[in-house]
Amino acid sequence: VTALYMIVLFLIRIKLYRAAVPVLILFGSPLASLTVFCWEYKDHFEIYMLTSLHLFIIFISSLISYNIGYTIVSFIFAVGAVAAHYLLRSMPYHADLAIRNQDDYIIALGLLVSSFIIIVHILKYRLMLIKTIRGQARENYEKAENLESKNEELVRLYQEKEKAEEKYRLLVDTAADAIFIAQDRRMKFPNPRTYEMLGYSPGELLQIRIGGGVHPHDRDI
């Protein structure tokens, strides 16, 4: 039994949970039953020992796997072990012991059933919680993917905008004609050719009002 539990602990340690649970159920339950059946002293306490060992297996298999199916299998093994124990102790040479301790078997089955119901209820709650968490994680992952794709699209658009601005800036700076923006009767963003044609320095040109040298009667034309 100790060797089996060491093997199960080793499988858990290397994260082989799917292998650890079947090994524990398929080999642990029979070994626990044999341990009790081979108990030297035949008294009514061995049924409680058998029940305790199988409850331990049910609890551990449920804790490792979070699988209700494994819990059901463990419970079936436990009830079968109690029934087998009762039948073996009901043989003619153990009839007095079995008849005297029938209440112990009823208590043992009650413990198994009540523990099974509690564990299944807890597992359902845990599984529902895990499902909710996984759903939220999946939703957050999808949102993160959408944000990443949108961010990549924005980066692409920004790079294209920068390339377009650089292209038109190069065209304006190398143009043979004077190009500028007229705003509030002043020149904004004049290109180098504007300075060359008008003969003003950048500081002087930005201070000159457009139409300042035009006769007042002609400014509205």
N, C-alpha and C positions, 0 to 999 in steps of 0.2 A: 504493500500500500504506500509506504514511504517512497519507494522507488518510482511508483506511478506518479505521485504528486510532484516529485522532483522533475520528472519528464514534462509534466504539464507546466510547471513553473518555468522550465527552460524554453518551452514553446511560446509561452507568454512573453518571456524576456526578449525573444527574437521576433516578437510581434506576429507569430503565426497563430492568430486567434481562431481562425476557422479550423485549424488542425487540433488545437488544444481542447476545444469543447467536446468534439466527438470522442476523442481519446478519454477525456474525463468521464463522459457519460457511459460509453460502451465498456470501458474497463474498470472505471471507478465504482460503478454501482454493483457489478458482480463481486468485486473484491471486498467492498464494504459488507455485502451480504454474507460472503464466505467467512469473513473475519468474525462476524457475530455468530454464525452457525457453528463455528469451531470454538466458540467461547467455552472455556472449561467449566464454568459454573452455570448450570441451567436454572436461571431464576427469572422473575418477571422484569428485571432491569435490562435484560438484553434487548427487549423490544424497543425500549426507549433509546438504547445505544444505536440500534439499527435505524430508528427514525431520525435521530440526530445526524448520523452520517449521511443519510440520503437528503435530509434538509440542507446540509452543508453543500452537497453536490448540486442540488437544485439552485441554491443561492449563487454559488460560484459560477455555474454555467450561464445563469441569467446575467450576472454581473459582467462576465467576459464578453458575451456575444450580443446582449441586448436583442435577443431573438426569442420570441414567444414560442416558436416551434421547438427549440431546444428545451425550453422550460417544460413544455407539455411532455416531451419524451422523458425527461428526468423524472417528472411526476409519475408517469406510467411505470417506470422502473421502480420507483419507490413504493407505489401501491402494490405492484407485483411482488416485491421483496417482502412486504408485510404479510400479504396473503400466503406466500410460500412458507414464511416462518410459521404462520398459524397452522397451515396444513401439516407441516412437518412435526410441529409440537402437538398436533392432535392425533398422532399415531398412537396405537394402543399403549406403548411403553411410556408415552408422555401425556396420556389422556388426563390425568389428574392435574398436571401443571397447566395444560391448555384450558381446561374447564374452569380452573380457579382464577385464571387471569384473562378472561375474555374482555373484561372492561378495559384492560391495558391496550388491547388491539383496537378497541373502539376509540380510545383516547388518541392512540397513535395515528389512526386514520383521520380523526378530527384535526389533529395538528398538521398533517400533510395537506388536507384539503384547505384549511384556513390559510396556511402559509402560501399554498399555490395561488389562491384567490388574491391575496395581498400582493404577491410578487407580480402576478399578471397585471393587476391594476397599476402598480408602480411602473411596470414596463410600458404599458400603454401610454401613460402620462409622459414617460421619458421619450418614447418613440415619437409621440406627437410633438414634444418640445424640440427634438432633434430635427423632425421634418420641417417645423416652422423655421428653425435656425438655418437649415439648408436652403429653404425657399428664400429667406432673406439674403443669405449669402449669394445665391444664384442671381437674385434681383440686383444686388449691389454690384456683382460682377458684370452683369449686362449693362448697368448704368455706367460703370467704369469704362467698358468697351465703347459705349456710345460717346462718352466724353472724350475718350482718346481719339476716336475717329473724327469727331468734330474739331478737336484741337489740331489734328493733322491737316484737316481741310482749311482751318484758319491760317495755319502756318504756310500752306501752299498758296493760298490767296494773297497773303502778305508778301511772300517772295515774288509772286507774279506782279503785284503792285509796285514793289521796289524795282523790279526789272523794267516795267513800263515807265516809271518815273525817271529812271536812269537813261532810258532810251530817248525820251522826249527832252530831258535836260541836255543831253548831248546834241540833239538836233537844234535846240534853241541857242546853245552856246556857240555852235559852229555855223549858225545861219549867216548869210551874206547881208541880210536886211536887219534893221533895227526892230527888235521885238521887246515889248514891255506891257505891263498891265496898268491901265489908267484907273486910279481910284482916289476919290476926293480931290480931283484935279491935280493929282501928283502921280509921278511915275513910280510904279512898284515893280520890283524884280526885273530891271532892264538887263538885256544880254550885253556881252562885251562890244558887239557891233554898234549898239546905241551910244556908248561912250565915245567910240571912235568917230561916228558921224556927227555928233553934236559938239564934241570937243570939251566936254565937262568931265570933272573928276567925279567919282561915285558920291562923295559927300555933297558936292555942289548940285549935281543933277537931281538928287532926291529932295533938295530944298526948293527947286524951281517949280512953280505952279504951272500946270498946263494951260496955255492960252494967255499967259501973262504978257506976252508981246503982241497980242492981237488987239485991234481997236475994239473998244466996248460995244460999238454998234454991230460988229461982226461976230461977237462971241456966241450969240444965240443962234446963229445960222447953222 
